[in-house]
Amino acid sequence: PVRPGPDETRAHTCRSGINVRAYDPRTDRSRGGSRSGLAKYIPAAVVANTLITDLNVVTTTGITPPSGGSVQSSQYGRVVTLVAVCQGNVYTAAPGDLTWNTPTNNSGATPPLNSSGLVFSSANNQKLYFVDGTNYRYYVPATDSVETWTASAGTLPVDAGGNKARLISTYRGRTVVAGLEDDPQNWFMSAVGDPHDWDYDPADTNVAQAVAWNNSDLGFIGDVITCLIPYTDDTHIFGGDSSIYMMRGDPMAGGQIDLISKAIGMAWGQAWCMDPVGTIYFMSNRMGVVTLIPGQQPVRISQGIEKLLQA
């Protein structure tokens, strides 16, 4: 629709952008206008007329693709599996598949995940781990199965009300979770390389052990955690309801947490993305679109479209 912009001039926009690529990876620059069309990855919907609640990929080696296809041609047998969650069930597909594959559900629950709420996931050690506030699950491409995520040491995070984590990321080989309803300022990290090890007090203290904010020297951030952004192997960003904090390094090896901003926060969930040069774009707690480069202050960039965002 043609709508007035902030200065009351008419903004001509495209109702349905077809065959348009915003970024050209070959020239490393933004492009506009018509480009060659994109074919549908899979013609069929995961579940007809139903929203996908999570979409992610997991890369593995040394296995046959879960859907039974051939291993991608590469020096190390790379297999990339697309994983979708819809109505609480997990579905997968490999490159070239025309239909969705349904993994074996070994979780003991049907469906294995929350069917009416948010689901988020993060890959670690060639598996994909899920959180939804109620369940802890993970997908194993090697066996094409959904399993119950349990702790081999310690206990997976649960608050006093029995609620489980709703946010997840992977940082320095650790699986990071947060978003417990009755413990919203806390984050929890598994042992390095082992998402099943949650022992915060092992017999031999070491830099690779599991750690949580409430039992580390770093302490709480004083705000509700709304977003987890694993920026690099040395920088993890915690979005808060009205603030942004940055962890530098490993919390068990001299890491520290710095305040980036107390003037702006991040929207709940995974309301962010990152461009090829490392600039983060996120929806703020104040409606706008903001860019963030670690080490610099957040910059609001949505002034030109904020009338369209107000609703």
Secondary structure, 3 states (H helix, E strand, C coil): CCEECCCCCEECCCCCCCCECCEECCCCEECCCECCCCCCCCCCCCCCCCCCCEEEEEEEECCCCCCCCCCCCCCCCEEEEEEEEECCEEEEECCCCCCCECCEECCCCCCCCCCCCCCEEEEECCEEEEECCCCEEEEECCCCEEEECCCCEECCCECCCCCECCEEEEECCEEEEEEECCEEEEEEECECCECCEECCCCCCCCCCCCEEHHHCCCCCCCCCEEEEEEEECCEEEEEECCCEEEEECCCCCCCEEEEEECCCCECCCCCEEECCCCCEEEEECCCCEEEECCCCCCEECCHHHHHHHCC
